[in-house]
Amino acid sequence: GCRQTGKTHTIREFVNEVYESHIYMDLEDETDRRAIFEQGNLSANEIIDRIMFDSKLSLVPGRSAIVIDEIQACLPAYSALKALADDGRFDIIASGSLLEVMIGDLQRRSPMGYVDSIEMLPMDFEEFLWAMGLDHRSTDYLRDRIQSRLPIDDYICRRVNDLFRRYMVVGGMPAAVLAYSQSRDYSKAASKLMDILSVVRDDAERYSRGVHRMRIATCLDSVPRQLEDDDDRFHYTRIEKKKGGDRVYGTSIQWLRRTGLVIQCYNVTEPTAPLESRVREKSFKLFMSDTGMLTNMMEAGVAGNIVNRDPYSNNGAVLENAVACALKANGYPILFYKKDDSTLEVDFIANMDGEITAIEVKSGRNKRAKSLPTLFSRTRTGRRAVKIAEGNVFTEVN
């Protein structure tokens, strides 16, 4: 998962609750611990003996765990997961923030097949509501009304719309959410988000090479600007007017995607199944993996406009980013439809329960979704549409 999504906190809470004992090591901060793994070709017995000797703690087979945090800082430790898992005496829990970046050259020593992988994402809106003090009964009520396509109580709907605006500004990074939940001060959440972005930039310095360091930072900084443009497809020339495009910046975008910092949303040639076989890899949008980070990277005043419901402010880029994050959190490929030589464009296309579903995101004063009826009348492919805008739940059947 991305930096600062709460991986370490969650793991430590889990092992304290579930296991009789555990050993924890952080291979990024505790540089001397890397020597446990770096000799290479060690057996599981040898590795476990070293870990236990170094920690001076006893482990009980079947009732203890070994936690290896920030494993990307020591690639031999990543390769050792296969032997440790095969040994079977202790549960092994590993975490890392840049695993996809660091393990690209390790396929021959990969522990895949011995590892169950879980991607940890920023908190979604439901988790944000819990942090704001709502209980599961309240979020269950909201889910039931939406799934049943029934209006939400007007008072509750206004309150939830207000909370969603706060979520767009604060985002789902646990440190930012905690700071806001304790203070209700957006500046404190913004300070945490600036710290996270600083760590991300440090990662680019530490875990990338040569000229790519500068290009990664330049690509990241261009994401908010590109989303705010009318044509929000990603254009290399908007990074800088230089020839080369994908050849120059493709690796940098791949790095950002692999770290979990950005979500790549691909254009499909037709809104028909199977969608993933219709992807145009050279035509895409980039979203931030956390909407709070996106808002914090935008010019001053955007956050205030969102929270204060400025009727003349179009915050479509932020709302669209929030929808992209929600789709990813629910396991959907992030896709959109844009027809060449036409104004027809649909923000997101997804296969939901076997139905090709068109999703339009509307912000500002204009809530009309012109592309949805046009899509169905011209292509005669999609059967269901969703319009996301501020308001209550309603349905139309045509």
Disulfide bonds with the S-S distance in Angstrom:
none
